């Protein structure tokens, strides 16, 4: 029996996690936090609107005694979450890269991306050691052990999904071979 393989995109992501020099996660502190808010609403989505998402994130920050700077609100209205190619998200990524942001607040994780692989990749690879992700309505953040566990579980799902996709590929290949008489 042929061993299961992980699809290249997922395998490359998982290999990049090993020995890639990422700093260990640090615990989130609300002292001296520079928070940015990212909001997104697709064209036909029934999710809370842009203003409602911003208000929810602002309320969260107010409960923590923090204020949000107006220039640190990044939004993409009318964009699908299936791609990371969005102007507001691009500006946010640049701000994180420049060190201008220490926490990114989203109303819900799927506002960042509807792709689990993209979410985990952003948080674990691109933003690791630079900023935390806070999902306001889902009540978790990556600046502590529980948020790290959640993202560990998400990575396990990615690995399982890759194995399942490999199994389907193997089954389809075997079926194709049988129909060709091999």
N, C-alpha and C positions, 0 to 999 in steps of 0.2 A: 504494500500500500504506500502510496506517495505521501510524504509528510505534508501537513498543511503549511501554506506560506501566507505571510501577511502581505497584502497589496503594497506596492512600492510607496505610495504617498503616506500611508500610515506607518510602514516600516521605517521610512526615512525620518519621520517625526520621532518615532520611538528611539531610534538610534541616536538622534540628535540630543536626546535627554541624557544619555550616558556620557559622562566625562566631557561635557561641553563647556565647563568652566563657569556655570551659573552659580551665583552666590546663593548660599542657603537662605530660605525665607526668613524674614525678620518679623517680629510681632508688630502688629499695627498699633499705632498710638495716635490719638486724636490731637496730640500736642503738635503744634507747628505743621499741621497738615495743609497741603495745598490741593484742594479737591477740584476736579473737573467733572462735569456732567456730560454724558453722552446720551442722546435721545434719537430714536429713529421710529418712523412710522411708514409702512409701505402704503401703496396707493389704495388698496381695498381692505386694509386691516381694520378689525374692530377693537384693537387694543386701545388703551388710553391714548389720547392725542398728545402731541408734542408738549403743549402747555401743561397738561395734567402730569406728564412724566417729569417735567422740570419742577413743578410744584411739589410733587412727591419727594424728589431728591432734595429740594430746598428744605422741606419740612424735616427730613431726616437729619440734615446738617444743623438746622436750628435746635433740634432736640439734643444734639451733641455740643451746642454752644458755638458753632462755627458759622461763618458766612461764606457765601459763594460769590466769587468775582464774576462780573458779567462777561468778561472776555474768556472765561473758562467754561462756557456752555457750547458744546459742539452738537450740531443737529443735522440729520439727514431726513428730510421729508420726501416721501414718494419713492424711496429706494428700498429694494429688496434686501433682506438680511442674508441672502444666499451667497453674496459676493462681498469681499472686503474692499472692493473698489468703489468707495464712496467719499465725496469731498470732505464732509465733516469728520469722518473717521480718519481720513488721511491727515487732517490738521491735528487731531487728537494724538495720533501716533507720533507726529513730529514733536508735539509739546512734551510727550512722555520721553521721547528720545533726547530732547534738549534738557531734561531735568526740571521742567517748569511745573510738573504735576507729580504729586506723591500718592494720590488716590483717584481712581476713576469710578464714578458712581453711575450705575445704570438702573433704570426702573426694574428691569428684568433681564436675565442673561440673554434671552433671545433678541433683545434690542441690539446687543453687540454683534451677534451673528446667529443665524439659524443653523449653522454648521458647527457641530460639536468639536470637530477637529480644528476649525478656525478659532473657536473660543479658547480651547486649551492651548493651542499654539501661541496665540497672542499673550495669554496670561503667563504661561510657563516658560516660553522662550523669549519673546520680544520684550515683555515687561518685567521679567524676573529680576528682582533686586532693585528695580527702579520705582515701581508703584504697586499699589494694591488695587484689587477690583472689589467693589462693593455692589451687591445686588440688593437694592432697597426692598422690593416687595417680597423677595425670596429669603430675606433676612440672613445673608451670609456674606462673608468677606474673606479674601485670601490672605489676610494679615494675621491669621491665627491658626491654631491646630485644626479646628473644625472645618474651616475653609480649605485648608490644605488637604484634609481627608476627602472632602467633596471632589476636589480636582483630581485626587488620586483615583477615586471611584470612576470619574469621567474617563480618565486614561485607561482604566480597566475595560470600560465599555468599548472604547475605541479598539483596543486590542481584540476583544471578543468579536466585535463587528468585523474586523479584518479577517479573523479566523473563519467566521461564518461566510464571508464573501469568498474566501479561498475554497471552502467546502462546496459552495454552489458552483464555482468555476470547475472544480474537479468533477462534480457530478455532470455538469453540462458537457465537459470534454469527453467523459466516458460514454455519455449518450450519443454524442456525435460520432465517436469511434465505432459504436455498435451499429449505427445506421449506415456507416460506410463499410461495414463488414469486417472490421479489424478485430 
